Amino acid sequence: MSNPMQKMESMLSAGQQPSYADLEEVLAQCLTERNAFESIAIDMGNWLSSLVTAHIEKDAVAIKDILDAFIKTNVKIVPKASKEIH
């Protein structure tokens, strides 16, 4: 099933005019995605802020601890021959 944005693109490509309900669905999807991106940006800013503070304080142990916590929380290593990181 297509999401509201894909439905809107399909309608516009076919020369159809979207209804207000269609526009509301697309707007809701955009706001949801924006909130998700904002959350990611804030989270990344917090991690970076912690790293910069530890670097300024020349605290190598804190830098390692912050990076370890970041990796544990955000990095998934897929067991493949290529050792891909996601």
C-alpha positions as CSV (number, residue, x, y, z in Angstrom):
1,M,0.0,0.0,0.0
2,S,1.3,3.4,-0.9
3,N,1.8,6.2,1.7
4,P,0.0,9.5,1.4
5,M,3.0,11.2,-0.4
6,Q,3.2,8.4,-3.0
7,K,-0.6,8.6,-3.5
8,M,-0.3,12.4,-4.0
9,E,2.5,12.0,-6.5
10,S,0.5,9.5,-8.4
11,M,-2.6,11.7,-8.5
12,L,-0.6,14.7,-9.7
13,S,1.2,12.7,-12.3
14,A,-2.2,11.6,-13.6
15,G,-3.4,15.2,-13.8
16,Q,-5.9,14.7,-10.9
17,Q,-6.5,17.4,-8.3
18,P,-6.1,16.2,-4.7
19,S,-8.8,16.7,-2.2
20,Y,-8.4,18.6,1.1
21,A,-8.3,15.2,2.9
22,D,-5.5,14.1,0.6
23,L,-3.6,17.3,1.4
24,E,-4.2,16.8,5.1
25,E,-2.8,13.3,4.9
26,V,0.4,14.5,3.1
27,L,0.8,17.3,5.6
28,A,0.5,14.9,8.5
29,Q,3.1,12.6,6.9
30,C,5.4,15.5,6.4
31,L,5.1,16.6,10.0
32,T,5.7,13.1,11.3
33,E,8.8,12.8,9.2
34,R,10.0,16.3,10.2
35,N,9.6,15.4,13.9
36,A,11.6,12.2,13.4
37,F,14.4,14.1,11.6
38,E,14.4,16.8,14.3
39,S,14.7,14.1,17.0
40,I,17.7,12.5,15.2
41,A,19.3,15.9,14.8
42,I,18.9,16.7,18.5
43,D,20.3,13.3,19.4
44,M,23.3,13.7,17.2
45,G,23.9,17.2,18.5
46,N,23.9,15.9,22.1
47,W,26.4,13.2,21.2
48,L,28.6,15.7,19.3
49,S,28.4,18.1,22.2
50,S,29.6,15.5,24.7
51,L,32.5,14.5,22.4
52,V,33.6,18.1,21.9
53,T,33.4,18.8,25.6
54,A,35.5,15.7,26.4
55,H,38.0,16.7,23.7
56,I,38.3,20.3,25.0
57,E,38.9,18.9,28.5
58,K,41.5,16.5,26.9
59,D,39.6,13.6,28.6
60,A,40.5,10.6,26.4
61,V,38.7,8.1,28.7
62,A,35.5,10.1,28.4
63,I,35.8,10.3,24.6
64,K,36.2,6.5,24.5
65,D,33.3,6.0,26.8
66,I,31.1,8.3,24.7
67,L,32.0,6.6,21.5
68,D,31.5,3.2,23.1
69,A,28.0,4.2,24.3
70,F,27.2,5.7,20.8
71,I,28.3,2.5,19.1
72,K,26.3,0.3,21.5
73,T,23.2,2.4,21.0
74,N,23.3,3.3,17.3
75,V,25.6,1.0,15.3
76,K,24.6,-2.5,14.2
77,I,27.3,-4.8,12.9
78,V,25.8,-7.4,10.5
79,P,27.7,-10.7,10.7
80,K,28.8,-11.0,7.1
81,A,32.1,-11.7,5.5
82,S,32.3,-8.0,4.5
83,K,31.7,-6.9,8.1
84,E,29.3,-4.2,6.9
85,I,28.3,-1.6,9.5
86,H,24.8,-0.1,9.6
